[in-house]
Amino acid sequence: MKLFLFISLTLFTTVLFSQKIGLVLSGGGAPGIAHIGVIKALEENEIPIDYITGTSIGALVGGMYALGMEPDEMISFFKSAAFRKWRRINIRFQKGTILPYRMISSEKVQQSLEMLTTQAQISLKVNFDSLFVPFRCVASDIHNKRPYIFSQGNLATAIRASMSYPFLFEAAVVDSVLLFDGGIYNNFPTDIMLHCFKPDFIIGSIVAYNPPKAGSGDIMMQLQNMIVQDTNYSISDSLGISIQPDLKEISVFEFSDIDGLVKIGYDETMQQMNAIKQKINSCSTLNELQLKRQSFKQK
């Protein structure tokens, strides 16, 4: 009887005091592949990911993880021929203008994302809380000059909208709202994490920086200076911890070394692992994680 009471009390205490962990993934283009390394390190060290929010490349990596993909599966996707097609230049101009409205085929990106997400979309009735990990991503409503938060609907469209950088991708239209890259108004959605999920602890993976002053010949940086609002990339000690590998030398479009980018994120996370473990009392073994993933996929 005493043993039964002890075990019951232990289980009750574990459930009562286990923390819920939120992972926030910034935008930032190719450096965002490092997010996969962050996730890989957290999984291997039994740090649970209970909620996830992301912007742009963070929405793509976060959405893939929320679908139940393992880090190695995500790495394989970014090395695939399907992803290489995303990066092919396919410039389109609107009639009567000299500026392109897109440089990369949005249709190919949408089709590829639909292939990744279709089965889950059918099974889950388009509710992002029902994914393997509850998920939110952010795009930008440029008419009303505010973030647009996706919590349901077509997951492929949500991710594409969050990544639709002006002139690079064609804008996404959802419920008659014209949407561009979420990084324009919110490139690191900690506020969305706090508002939607109220986690006990936040781990932020940051691969972006506020744009520096543009030079006279740097058109892309001039564009960023004009349209991208500064983002607060800090997390207070009371809320969580930031993982911010040095990726300033990596171009936004430099996808040539996927393994190297993953390693940068992994190594930086491992350097902070002791500090993370000191602040987190929850754990999720790899076996438990695999069983949960298998159960989700079997739905």
Summary of the structure (lengths in Angstrom):
residues: 299
radius of gyration: 19.7
end to end distance: 38.5
largest distance: 83.2
contacts: 981
relative contact order: 0.19
helix: 46%
strand: 17%
